[in-house]
Amino acid sequence: MDVLTAAAFAGTALLLVGGFAVVTRRLLDLRFGIVRTLMAGGLVALALGPLMKAFSGAVDIHDQGVTPLWFLLLGLVCALLAGMVFLVVAEALVPPGSLPGPLEIVRGLRRRVSRSRRYLRITRILVRHGLGPYLRGRDPDLGAPSSRAGLARSLREALDDAGVTFVKLGQILSTRADLLPEEFVEELRLLQDRAARAPWAEIEPVLTAELGGPVEETFARFDREPLAAASIAQVYRARLRTGEEVVVKVRRPGITAVVEQDLDIVDRLARTLERRTRWGRAFGVGDLARGFAVALREELDFRIETANMAAVAAASAGEPVRVPTPYPALSGRRVLVMERLEGVPLGSAAPERGEELARTLFETLLRQVMLHGVFHADPHPGNLMLLDDGRLALLDFGSVGRLDASLRGALQRLLGALDRGDPLGVGDALLEVVPRPDEIDERELERELGRFMARHLAGGAVPDARMFGELFRIVFAHGLSVPPEVAAVFRALATVEGTLVKIAPGFDIVAEARAFSTRHLAEQTDPGRVRQALTAEMLDLLPMLRRLPRRVERIVGAAENGRFGLNVRLFADERDRRHVTGLLHQVLVTVLSATTGLMAALLLGAGPGPRVTPDVGLHQLIAYNLLVISAILALRVLVVVFRRDR
C-alpha cells in the first residue's frame, strides 16, 4: 500500500509540474526546452505551498464569500509568476543551445578527452618550434627578411610535424600570395603530402563495403601494392572484368575522425588568434579556417570529386588536355574508380617541349576560368601528367572552382582594363568582382591602382603572377573582401605560375594572358558572333516590343481623360505584414504592462479603500492583481527581446 501511495503521489506531483510548466510556457507565448520548462514547473510547485499558506493567513477561513477564492487565485498566479521569472532569467543568462544537454555531455565526454590530448600535442609542437609566444598575442616580426624566413621555417616544420590536416592547411596557405609574405609562400611550398602505406588488411574492408561485395567480383585483377600513398587516400592499379585498365583511389580508414578532430582544433586556434592578436584579425584567420574546413571535407567525399571530374571534362571538351573518365557506378564516398592514363609526370617532360606544354596548360586554364566557369583549382606538377600520345592530362579533382557568368564577365573586364593600363576601369571592374562596402574612398583606390600598374605593367617592368598578391593586398587595405570563388581563381593562377616556371623557365605569363585576351576579344567581335548575339537579343525583346505600343496608348489615353493614377499596395508581402504585426503586438503589450503597473501604483497611493479583510483594502487587492498582470506582460516582452537579440 505504501508503494501504491508513493506511486500515486509521484504521479500527481508529475502531473502538477507538467501542468504548471505548460501554463507558464503558454503565458509567455514562446516554446522552451523540456528541461528548463519542467524546472520552471517544479519551481511553481515548490512556491505554491508557501504562497497559499501566506495568503490564506490573511483571510478568514470561515468566510463564505469569494474573498478567500480571490486570495487563493492570487497566490496561484504569483507562483506561476515565479516560474515565468525563472524562464526569462534563464533565457537571458543561459540561452538555448549555449549549454549541451545531458545526453550530449555523456556522449561528448570521451570526444572531449581525446580532443584535449590532441590539442595539447599540437600546442607542444608549436611551442617546440618557437611559435608559443605568437599564440599568446605577440605580433610576428615581419620587418627583416631574415626574421620572416626564420618564422616561415618554424611554421613549416610545425605544420609538418602536426599531421595530415595541418600539412593540407600549409599547402593551401602556400597558394595565398595575396595574404602571406613571399618567404612564407616559398617555405610552405616545401610541404609534401606523404604518409606511410596502410596495409591491405585495413584497405580491403573499405573496398568491400563500398563495392557491396568482395573485390574479386568487380575486378578481374587488383594489385594489392599501392601505386601511391598520401595522407588521405591510397591509389591502386586494377583491371575491370570488361577489360578496361583503371585506377582505384581508396580513402584511408579512420581518416575522417582524425580530420574532424584536427579541424575542430584549427577552428579553435583561429578564433583564439582573431580574439587575442592584431595580426590574426588582419589576416582574417577565422574565415581562412572556415574555408579550409569546407574544402577539406569536400576532398574527403569522393562523390564530389567524381562530379568535379565530369564538370571539368565537359568544360575541357575540344581542349588539348585529357581528363580521366570516372566510373560513377563503382565509385562512392570512400572509393573512386577512374580510367588509367599512361604517361609520365609533367616535370619529366623533355625540355624542348617545355614552352609548348606551358602555353597549352596556361591557355587551357584561362579558357576554363574565363569561358566555361569550371576550372581545376590546384594545377601543381603532381596533378599534371604528360601522356604517351603527347597530350597533357589533369589529375586529382578534389579542388575545383566555379564561376557564374556575371563574375566571369567582371574578371574579363578587370584583365582587359589591366592590359589597357586603365586605373578607372580596373577600379570599376574590381568593385564588380568583390562585394562593395557601404563606404569606400574610390579616388584613393584609383590612385593606388594607378601606382600598381605603373610599377608592374609599365614598359621595362617584368610582370609575374605575384603582382596579383599585391593587387589583393590593395583590396584588403581598402576594406574589400575577396569572395572564395574569386580567391580560388587567383590561387589557381599562382599555383600554375609555379608549375610553368619549373617546366619552362622564363615563360611570360602576362604576355600569354594578353595574347589570350586579344584572341578571345577577336572571337567575341567576329561579325558572325555579333550578328548571332544581336539576333538572340532581338528575339528576347520581340514579345515586349509588340506589347509596348498598346500599353503606351492606354497610358496616354488615361492621362488625357484624367483617369491616370498609381496603385501602390503597402505591405503586399506576407513577411512585411508579419513583421509589422509583431512590432505592433510588442508595443501594445508594453503599453498595457506600463498602464497596469501605473494603475496599481496609483491605487496603492490612494489608500486602502473599503476593507476586504481586516488587513487588506479593496484598492490594495486590485492593485496587487494589477501588479501581477503588469509583471506577466513585462516578462512576455523581455523574453522576446532576449530571444530576438540572438
C-alpha positions as CSV (number, residue, x, y, z in Angstrom):
1,M,0.0,0.0,0.0
2,D,2.9,2.3,0.8
3,V,4.3,1.7,-2.7
4,L,1.0,2.5,-4.3
5,T,0.7,5.6,-2.2
6,A,4.2,6.7,-3.2
7,A,3.4,6.0,-6.9
8,A,0.2,7.9,-6.7
9,F,1.9,10.8,-5.0
10,A,4.7,10.8,-7.6
11,G,2.2,10.7,-10.5
12,T,0.2,13.5,-9.0
13,A,3.3,15.6,-8.5
14,L,4.4,14.9,-12.0
15,L,1.0,15.9,-13.4
16,L,1.1,19.1,-11.4
17,V,4.6,20.0,-12.5
18,G,3.7,19.3,-16.2
19,G,0.5,21.3,-15.9
20,F,2.3,24.3,-14.3
21,A,5.0,24.0,-17.0
22,V,2.5,24.1,-19.8
23,V,0.6,27.1,-18.3
24,T,3.8,29.0,-17.6
25,R,5.1,28.5,-21.2
26,R,1.7,29.4,-22.6
27,L,1.6,32.7,-20.6
28,L,4.9,33.7,-22.2
29,D,3.7,32.6,-25.7
30,L,7.1,31.0,-26.6
31,R,8.5,27.5,-26.7
32,F,11.2,26.5,-24.3
33,G,13.3,23.4,-23.9
34,I,11.8,20.5,-22.0
35,V,14.4,20.6,-19.2
36,R,14.0,24.2,-18.3
37,T,10.2,24.1,-18.7
38,L,10.0,21.2,-16.2
39,M,12.3,23.1,-13.9
40,A,10.0,26.1,-14.1
41,G,7.1,23.8,-13.3
42,G,8.9,22.4,-10.3
43,L,9.6,25.9,-9.1
44,V,5.9,26.8,-9.4
45,A,5.0,23.6,-7.4
46,L,7.6,24.5,-4.7
47,A,6.4,28.1,-4.4
48,L,2.7,27.3,-4.4
49,G,2.6,25.9,-0.9
50,P,4.2,28.7,1.0
51,L,2.3,31.3,-1.1
52,M,-1.0,29.6,-0.4
53,K,-0.2,29.4,3.3
54,A,0.8,33.1,3.4
55,F,-2.3,34.3,1.5
56,S,-4.7,32.0,3.5
57,G,-3.5,33.6,6.7
58,A,-4.7,37.0,5.5
59,V,-8.4,35.8,5.2
60,D,-11.0,34.3,7.4
61,I,-11.2,30.6,6.5
62,H,-14.9,30.6,7.7
63,D,-15.8,33.4,5.2
64,Q,-18.4,32.0,2.8
65,G,-17.8,34.8,0.1
66,V,-15.5,35.0,-2.8
67,T,-12.7,36.7,-0.9
68,P,-10.8,33.5,0.1
69,L,-11.1,32.3,-3.5
70,W,-9.7,35.6,-4.7
71,F,-6.7,35.4,-2.4
72,L,-6.0,31.7,-3.4
73,L,-6.2,32.6,-7.1
74,L,-3.7,35.5,-6.4
75,G,-1.4,33.0,-4.7
76,L,-1.6,30.6,-7.7
77,V,-0.8,33.4,-10.2
78,C,2.2,34.6,-8.0
79,A,3.5,31.0,-8.1
80,L,3.2,30.9,-11.9
81,L,4.9,34.3,-12.0
82,A,7.9,32.8,-10.1
83,G,8.2,30.1,-12.9
84,M,7.9,32.8,-15.6
85,V,10.7,34.8,-13.9
86,F,12.9,31.7,-13.9
87,L,12.3,31.1,-17.6
88,V,13.1,34.8,-18.5
89,V,16.2,34.9,-16.4
90,A,17.4,31.5,-17.9
91,E,16.7,32.9,-21.4
92,A,18.9,35.9,-20.7
93,L,21.7,34.2,-18.8
94,V,21.8,30.7,-20.4
95,P,20.3,31.0,-24.0
96,P,19.0,27.7,-25.5
97,G,21.9,25.8,-27.2
98,S,24.6,27.6,-25.1
99,L,24.9,24.5,-22.9
100,P,24.9,20.9,-24.0
101,G,22.1,18.6,-22.9
102,P,22.7,15.7,-20.5
103,L,22.9,13.2,-23.4
104,E,25.3,15.4,-25.3
105,I,27.5,15.7,-22.2
106,V,27.7,12.0,-21.8
107,R,28.3,11.3,-25.5
108,G,30.8,14.1,-25.9
109,L,32.9,13.4,-22.7
110,R,35.1,10.8,-24.5
111,R,35.4,13.0,-27.5
112,R,36.4,16.0,-25.4
113,V,39.2,14.0,-23.6
114,S,40.5,12.8,-27.0
115,R,40.4,16.3,-28.4
116,S,42.1,17.7,-25.4
117,R,45.0,15.3,-25.7
118,R,45.4,16.2,-29.4
119,Y,45.1,19.9,-28.6
120,L,47.9,19.6,-26.0
121,R,50.0,17.7,-28.5
122,I,49.6,20.4,-31.2
123,T,50.3,23.1,-28.6
124,R,53.5,21.3,-27.6
125,I,54.6,21.0,-31.3
126,L,54.0,24.8,-31.8
127,V,55.9,25.6,-28.6
128,R,58.8,23.3,-29.5
129,H,59.2,25.1,-32.8
130,G,59.2,28.5,-31.1
131,L,55.7,29.6,-32.0
132,G,54.3,29.7,-28.5
133,P,54.7,33.5,-28.0
134,Y,52.5,34.2,-31.1
135,L,49.7,32.1,-29.6
136,R,49.7,34.4,-26.5
137,G,49.3,37.6,-28.5
138,R,52.8,38.6,-29.6
139,D,52.8,40.1,-33.1
140,P,55.3,38.4,-35.5
141,D,58.4,40.3,-36.6
142,L,57.9,40.7,-40.3
143,G,60.2,43.6,-40.8
144,A,63.5,42.0,-41.8
145,P,63.7,39.3,-44.4
146,S,65.8,37.1,-42.1
147,S,63.1,37.3,-39.4
148,R,60.4,36.4,-42.0
149,A,62.4,33.5,-43.3
150,G,63.1,32.1,-39.8
151,L,59.5,32.3,-38.7
152,A,58.3,30.8,-42.0
153,R,60.7,27.8,-41.5
154,S,59.4,27.3,-38.0
155,L,55.8,27.4,-39.2
156,R,56.5,24.9,-42.0
157,E,58.3,22.4,-39.6
158,A,55.5,22.7,-37.0
159,L,52.8,22.0,-39.6
160,D,54.8,19.1,-41.0
161,D,55.0,17.5,-37.5
162,A,51.3,18.1,-36.7
163,G,50.0,15.7,-39.4
164,V,47.7,15.4,-42.3
165,T,45.2,18.3,-41.7
166,F,47.9,20.8,-40.9
167,V,50.0,19.8,-43.9
168,K,47.0,20.4,-46.1
169,L,46.5,23.7,-44.3
170,G,50.1,24.7,-45.1
171,Q,49.7,23.7,-48.7
172,I,46.6,25.9,-49.0
173,L,48.4,28.8,-47.4
174,S,51.3,28.4,-49.8
175,T,49.0,29.4,-52.6
176,R,47.8,32.6,-50.8
177,A,50.4,35.1,-52.0
178,D,47.7,37.7,-51.6
179,L,47.9,37.2,-47.8
180,L,51.3,36.0,-46.9
181,P,54.8,37.4,-47.5
182,E,56.9,35.7,-50.2
183,E,59.1,34.0,-47.6
184,F,56.2,32.2,-46.1
185,V,54.8,31.2,-49.5
186,E,58.1,29.7,-50.7
187,E,58.7,27.8,-47.4
188,L,55.2,26.3,-47.2
189,R,55.5,25.1,-50.8
190,L,58.1,22.6,-49.5
191,L,55.4,20.7,-47.6
192,Q,54.8,17.3,-49.1
193,D,51.6,15.2,-48.7
194,R,53.3,12.0,-47.7
195,A,52.3,9.1,-45.4
196,A,53.2,5.6,-44.6
197,R,51.3,3.0,-46.6
198,A,48.3,1.4,-44.9
199,P,48.3,-2.4,-45.0
200,W,45.9,-4.2,-47.4
201,A,44.1,-5.7,-44.4
202,E,42.9,-2.2,-43.5
203,I,42.0,-1.1,-47.0
204,E,40.1,-4.3,-48.1
205,P,37.1,-3.8,-45.7
206,V,36.6,-0.2,-47.1
207,L,36.6,-1.5,-50.7
208,T,34.2,-4.4,-49.8
209,A,31.8,-2.1,-48.1
210,E,31.7,0.5,-50.9
211,L,31.6,-2.1,-53.7
212,G,28.9,-4.2,-52.0
213,G,30.9,-7.4,-52.2
214,P,34.4,-8.9,-52.5
215,V,37.0,-7.2,-54.7
216,E,37.2,-10.2,-57.0
217,E,33.6,-9.8,-58.0
218,T,34.2,-6.4,-59.5
219,F,37.8,-6.5,-60.8
220,A,39.5,-9.1,-62.9
221,R,42.8,-8.1,-61.4
222,F,43.6,-5.9,-58.4
223,D,47.2,-5.1,-57.4
224,R,47.5,-5.2,-53.6
225,E,50.5,-2.9,-53.6
226,P,49.5,0.8,-53.9
227,L,50.9,3.0,-56.7
228,A,51.0,6.0,-54.3
229,A,50.1,6.7,-50.7
230,A,49.0,10.1,-49.5
231,S,47.7,11.2,-46.1
232,I,44.0,10.9,-47.2
233,A,43.9,8.1,-49.8
234,Q,45.9,5.4,-51.5
235,V,45.8,4.6,-55.2
236,Y,45.8,1.1,-56.7
237,R,46.0,-0.3,-60.2
238,A,43.3,-2.7,-61.3
239,R,41.5,-4.1,-64.3
240,L,37.7,-4.4,-64.7
241,R,36.1,-7.6,-65.8
242,T,35.2,-5.8,-69.1
243,G,39.0,-5.4,-69.7
244,E,39.5,-1.6,-69.0
245,E,42.6,-0.6,-67.1
246,V,41.6,1.6,-64.1
247,V,43.0,3.3,-61.1
248,V,41.2,2.9,-57.7
249,K,41.5,5.6,-55.1
250,V,40.6,4.4,-51.6
251,R,40.2,6.7,-48.6
252,R,42.2,5.6,-45.6
253,P,40.1,4.0,-42.8
254,G,39.6,6.3,-39.8
255,I,40.9,9.4,-41.5
256,T,37.6,11.2,-41.2
257,A,37.7,11.2,-37.4
258,V,41.3,12.4,-37.4
259,V,40.5,15.2,-39.8
260,E,37.3,16.3,-37.9
261,Q,39.2,16.4,-34.7
262,D,42.0,18.5,-36.2
263,L,39.6,20.8,-38.0
264,D,37.9,21.5,-34.6
265,I,41.4,22.4,-33.3
266,V,42.2,24.6,-36.3
267,D,38.9,26.4,-35.8
268,R,39.6,27.0,-32.1
269,L,43.1,28.2,-32.8
270,A,41.8,30.6,-35.5
271,R,39.2,32.0,-33.1
272,T,41.8,32.4,-30.4
273,L,44.2,34.2,-32.7
274,E,41.4,36.5,-34.0
275,R,40.4,37.4,-30.5
276,R,43.9,37.8,-29.0
277,T,46.1,39.1,-31.8
278,R,46.1,42.0,-34.2
279,W,47.7,40.0,-37.0
280,G,45.1,37.3,-36.7
281,R,42.3,39.8,-37.2
282,A,44.3,41.5,-40.0
283,F,44.7,38.2,-41.9
284,G,41.1,37.1,-41.2
285,V,42.3,33.7,-39.9
286,G,38.7,32.8,-38.9
287,D,37.5,33.0,-42.5
288,L,40.6,31.1,-43.7
289,A,40.0,28.3,-41.3
290,R,36.3,28.0,-42.2
291,G,37.1,28.0,-46.0
292,F,39.8,25.4,-45.4
293,A,37.4,23.2,-43.4
294,V,34.8,23.2,-46.2
295,A,37.5,22.4,-48.9
296,L,39.0,19.5,-46.9
297,R,35.6,18.0,-46.1
298,E,34.8,18.0,-49.8
299,E,38.1,16.3,-50.5
300,L,37.1,13.5,-48.2
301,D,34.0,12.8,-50.2
302,F,35.0,11.1,-53.4
303,R,31.4,11.6,-54.8
304,I,32.2,15.3,-55.1
305,E,35.5,14.5,-56.9
306,T,33.6,12.3,-59.3
307,A,31.2,15.1,-60.1
308,N,34.1,17.6,-60.4
309,M,35.8,15.3,-63.0
310,A,32.7,15.2,-65.1
311,A,32.3,19.0,-64.9
312,V,35.9,19.8,-65.8
313,A,35.8,17.2,-68.7
314,A,32.7,19.0,-70.1
315,A,34.5,22.4,-69.8
316,S,37.7,21.0,-71.4
317,A,35.9,19.4,-74.4
318,G,37.8,20.3,-77.5
319,E,40.9,21.3,-75.5
320,P,44.3,19.6,-76.0
321,V,44.1,18.1,-72.5
322,R,42.7,14.8,-71.1
323,V,40.6,14.2,-68.0
324,P,40.3,10.6,-66.9
325,T,36.8,9.1,-67.2
326,P,35.3,8.2,-63.8
327,Y,33.1,5.1,-63.2
328,P,30.3,6.5,-61.1
329,A,28.5,3.1,-60.7
330,L,31.7,1.8,-59.0
331,S,32.5,4.9,-57.0
332,G,31.2,6.2,-53.7
333,R,32.0,8.3,-50.7
334,R,35.3,6.4,-49.9
335,V,36.2,4.8,-53.3
336,L,36.8,6.4,-56.7
337,V,37.3,4.3,-59.8
338,M,38.7,6.1,-62.9
339,E,40.3,5.4,-66.2
340,R,44.0,4.8,-66.0
341,L,46.1,7.1,-68.2
342,E,49.6,6.0,-69.3
343,G,52.3,8.7,-69.1
344,V,55.0,10.4,-67.0
345,P,54.8,13.3,-64.5
346,L,54.9,16.7,-66.2
347,G,58.2,17.5,-64.5
348,S,59.8,14.7,-66.5
349,A,58.9,16.2,-69.9
350,A,61.6,16.9,-72.4
351,P,63.0,20.4,-72.0
352,E,62.5,21.2,-75.7
353,R,58.7,20.8,-75.3
354,G,58.6,22.9,-72.1
355,E,57.4,26.1,-73.9
356,E,54.7,24.3,-75.9
357,L,53.4,22.4,-72.8
358,A,53.4,25.6,-70.7
359,R,51.4,27.5,-73.3
360,T,48.9,24.7,-73.6
361,L,48.5,24.3,-69.9
362,F,48.1,28.1,-69.3
363,E,45.7,28.6,-72.1
364,T,43.6,25.7,-71.0
365,L,43.3,27.1,-67.5
366,L,42.4,30.5,-68.9
367,R,39.7,29.1,-71.1
368,Q,38.3,27.1,-68.2
369,V,38.1,30.2,-66.0
370,M,37.1,32.9,-68.4
371,L,34.9,31.0,-70.9
372,H,33.4,27.9,-69.1
373,G,33.5,28.9,-65.4
374,V,34.7,25.5,-64.2
375,F,38.4,25.1,-63.6
376,H,41.0,22.9,-61.9
377,A,41.9,25.0,-58.8
378,D,45.1,23.1,-57.9
379,P,47.2,22.7,-61.1
380,H,50.6,21.9,-59.3
381,P,53.1,19.4,-61.0
382,G,51.8,16.4,-59.0
383,N,48.4,16.8,-60.6
384,L,49.6,17.0,-64.2
385,M,50.8,14.2,-66.5
386,L,52.3,14.1,-69.9
387,L,50.7,11.2,-71.7
388,D,52.3,8.8,-74.1
389,D,50.5,10.4,-77.0
390,G,52.0,13.8,-76.2
391,R,48.9,15.4,-74.6
392,L,48.5,16.8,-71.1
393,A,46.3,15.2,-68.5
394,L,44.8,16.7,-65.4
395,L,44.5,14.6,-62.2
396,D,43.1,14.9,-58.7
397,F,39.8,16.9,-58.9
398,G,39.3,17.3,-55.1
399,S,39.6,21.1,-55.6
400,V,37.6,22.6,-58.5
401,G,36.4,26.2,-58.8
402,R,33.2,27.5,-60.3
403,L,32.3,31.0,-61.5
404,D,28.9,32.3,-62.7
405,A,28.5,34.3,-65.9
406,S,28.5,37.7,-64.1
407,L,31.8,37.0,-62.3
408,R,33.4,35.8,-65.5
409,G,32.4,39.0,-67.2
410,A,33.7,41.1,-64.4
411,L,37.0,39.2,-64.4
412,Q,37.3,39.7,-68.2
413,R,36.7,43.4,-67.8
414,L,39.3,43.5,-64.9
415,L,42.0,41.8,-67.0
416,G,41.1,43.9,-70.0
417,A,41.5,47.1,-68.0
418,L,44.8,45.9,-66.6
419,D,46.0,45.3,-70.2
420,R,45.0,48.8,-71.3
421,G,46.5,50.4,-68.2
422,D,43.2,52.0,-67.2
423,P,43.1,52.6,-63.4
424,L,39.5,53.8,-63.6
425,G,38.4,50.7,-65.5
426,V,40.3,48.4,-63.1
427,G,38.6,50.0,-60.1
428,D,35.1,49.7,-61.6
429,A,35.7,46.0,-62.5
430,L,37.3,45.3,-59.2
431,L,34.2,46.6,-57.4
432,E,32.1,44.2,-59.5
433,V,34.3,41.3,-58.5
434,V,34.3,41.9,-54.8
435,P,31.4,42.9,-52.5
436,R,31.2,46.7,-52.4
437,P,31.2,48.1,-48.8
438,D,29.0,51.0,-47.8
439,E,31.8,53.4,-47.6
440,I,34.9,53.4,-49.8
441,D,37.4,56.1,-51.0
442,E,37.2,55.4,-54.7
443,R,39.6,58.2,-55.6
444,E,42.3,56.8,-53.3
445,L,41.7,53.3,-54.6
446,E,42.1,54.6,-58.2
447,R,45.4,56.3,-57.3
448,E,46.8,53.2,-55.7
449,L,45.7,51.1,-58.7
450,G,47.5,53.6,-61.0
451,R,50.7,53.3,-58.9
452,F,50.3,49.5,-59.0
453,M,50.1,49.4,-62.8
454,A,52.9,51.8,-63.2
455,R,55.1,49.5,-61.1
456,H,54.1,46.2,-62.7
457,L,52.8,46.9,-66.2
458,A,54.8,49.8,-67.5
459,G,57.5,49.4,-70.1
460,G,60.6,47.7,-68.8
461,A,58.8,46.1,-65.9
462,V,58.9,42.3,-65.5
463,P,55.3,41.3,-64.6
464,D,54.6,37.9,-63.0
465,A,51.8,36.2,-61.1
466,R,52.9,37.7,-57.8
467,M,51.5,41.0,-58.9
468,F,48.1,39.6,-58.1
469,G,49.3,39.3,-54.5
470,E,50.0,43.0,-54.3
471,L,46.7,43.7,-56.1
472,F,44.8,41.9,-53.4
473,R,46.7,43.5,-50.6
474,I,45.4,46.8,-52.0
475,V,41.9,45.2,-51.9
476,F,42.3,44.3,-48.3
477,A,43.7,47.7,-47.4
478,H,40.5,49.3,-48.6
479,G,38.3,47.1,-46.6
480,L,37.2,44.9,-49.5
481,S,36.7,41.2,-49.1
482,V,37.5,38.7,-51.8
483,P,34.8,36.0,-52.5
484,P,36.0,32.4,-52.1
485,E,35.4,31.6,-55.8
486,V,37.5,34.6,-56.9
487,A,40.2,33.7,-54.4
488,A,40.2,30.2,-56.0
489,V,40.9,31.8,-59.4
490,F,44.0,33.7,-58.2
491,R,45.1,30.7,-56.1
492,A,45.0,28.6,-59.3
493,L,46.9,31.3,-61.3
494,A,49.6,31.5,-58.5
495,T,49.9,27.6,-58.5
496,V,50.1,27.3,-62.3
497,E,52.7,30.1,-62.3
498,G,55.0,27.9,-60.1
499,T,54.3,24.9,-62.4
500,L,55.2,26.9,-65.5
501,V,58.4,28.2,-64.1
502,K,59.5,24.6,-63.5
503,I,58.7,23.2,-67.0
504,A,59.6,26.4,-68.9
505,P,61.8,28.9,-67.1
506,G,61.3,32.4,-68.4
507,F,57.7,31.8,-69.5
508,D,56.0,35.2,-69.7
509,I,52.6,34.5,-68.1
510,V,51.4,38.1,-68.5
511,A,52.3,38.2,-72.2
512,E,50.4,35.0,-72.8
513,A,47.4,36.3,-70.9
514,R,47.4,39.4,-73.1
515,A,47.6,37.2,-76.2
516,F,44.7,35.1,-75.0
517,S,42.7,38.2,-74.2
518,T,43.4,39.6,-77.7
519,R,42.3,36.3,-79.3
520,H,39.2,36.0,-77.2
521,L,38.2,39.6,-77.9
522,A,38.7,38.9,-81.6
523,E,36.4,35.9,-81.3
524,Q,33.8,37.9,-79.5
525,T,33.9,40.7,-82.1
526,D,33.6,38.4,-85.1
527,P,30.8,39.6,-87.3
528,G,29.1,36.3,-87.2
529,R,29.1,36.1,-83.4
530,V,27.9,39.7,-83.1
531,R,25.1,39.0,-85.5
532,Q,24.2,35.9,-83.6
533,A,24.2,37.8,-80.3
534,L,22.0,40.6,-81.7
535,T,19.6,38.1,-83.2
536,A,19.2,36.3,-79.8
537,E,18.6,39.7,-78.0
538,M,16.0,40.8,-80.6
539,L,14.2,37.5,-80.2
540,D,14.0,38.0,-76.5
541,L,12.8,41.6,-76.8
542,L,10.3,41.0,-79.6
543,P,7.3,40.0,-77.4
544,M,7.8,43.1,-75.2
545,L,8.2,45.4,-78.3
546,R,4.9,44.0,-79.7
547,R,3.0,44.8,-76.5
548,L,4.7,48.2,-76.0
549,P,2.6,50.4,-78.4
550,R,-0.7,49.2,-76.8
551,R,0.5,49.9,-73.3
552,V,1.7,53.3,-74.3
553,E,-1.6,54.1,-75.9
554,R,-3.5,53.1,-72.8
555,I,-1.3,55.2,-70.5
556,V,-1.7,58.3,-72.8
557,G,-5.4,57.8,-73.1
558,A,-5.8,57.6,-69.3
559,A,-3.7,60.7,-68.9
560,E,-5.8,62.7,-71.4
561,N,-9.1,61.7,-69.7
562,G,-7.9,62.4,-66.2
563,R,-8.0,58.8,-65.2
564,F,-4.2,58.2,-64.8
565,G,-3.2,57.1,-61.4
566,L,-0.9,54.8,-59.5
567,N,-2.0,51.9,-57.2
568,V,0.6,51.1,-54.6
569,R,-0.1,48.3,-52.1
570,L,1.6,48.7,-48.8
571,F,2.8,45.6,-47.1
572,A,1.9,43.4,-50.0
573,D,4.4,40.8,-48.9
574,E,3.2,38.5,-46.1
575,R,6.6,38.7,-44.4
576,D,6.2,42.5,-44.1
577,R,2.8,42.1,-42.6
578,R,4.0,39.6,-40.1
579,H,6.9,41.8,-39.1
580,V,4.7,44.9,-38.6
581,T,2.1,42.8,-36.7
582,G,4.7,41.5,-34.4
583,L,6.0,45.0,-33.7
584,L,2.5,46.3,-33.0
585,H,1.9,43.4,-30.7
586,Q,5.1,44.1,-28.7
587,V,4.2,47.8,-28.5
588,L,0.7,47.0,-27.4
589,V,1.9,44.5,-24.7
590,T,4.5,47.0,-23.5
591,V,1.8,49.8,-23.2
592,L,-0.6,47.5,-21.4
593,S,2.2,46.4,-19.0
594,A,3.1,50.0,-18.2
595,T,-0.5,51.1,-17.9
596,T,-1.5,48.3,-15.4
597,G,1.7,49.0,-13.4
598,L,0.9,52.7,-13.3
599,M,-2.8,52.0,-12.2
600,A,-1.5,49.7,-9.5
601,A,0.8,52.4,-8.2
602,L,-2.0,55.0,-8.2
603,L,-4.3,52.6,-6.3
604,L,-1.7,51.8,-3.7
605,G,-1.1,55.5,-3.2
606,A,-4.8,56.3,-2.9
607,G,-5.2,54.5,0.3
608,P,-6.6,51.0,1.2
609,G,-10.2,51.8,0.4
610,P,-13.1,49.6,1.6
611,R,-11.9,46.8,3.8
612,V,-11.9,43.3,2.2
613,T,-10.2,41.8,5.2
614,P,-9.0,43.4,8.5
615,D,-5.5,44.0,7.0
616,V,-6.2,44.4,3.2
617,G,-8.4,47.0,1.5
618,L,-10.1,46.7,-1.9
619,H,-7.8,49.2,-3.5
620,Q,-4.8,47.2,-2.4
621,L,-6.3,43.9,-3.6
622,I,-7.0,45.3,-7.0
623,A,-3.5,46.9,-7.1
624,Y,-1.8,43.6,-6.3
625,N,-3.7,41.8,-9.1
626,L,-2.8,44.6,-11.5
627,L,0.9,44.4,-10.5
628,V,0.8,40.6,-11.2
629,I,-0.7,41.3,-14.6
630,S,1.8,44.0,-15.3
631,A,4.7,41.7,-14.4
632,I,3.4,38.9,-16.7
633,L,3.1,41.3,-19.6
634,A,6.5,42.7,-18.9
635,L,8.0,39.2,-18.8
636,R,6.4,38.4,-22.2
637,V,8.1,41.5,-23.7
638,L,11.5,40.8,-22.1
639,V,11.7,37.1,-23.1
640,V,11.0,38.1,-26.8
641,V,13.7,40.8,-26.6
642,F,16.3,38.4,-25.3
643,R,15.5,35.8,-27.9
644,R,15.3,38.3,-30.8
645,D,18.8,39.8,-29.9
646,R,20.3,36.4,-30.7
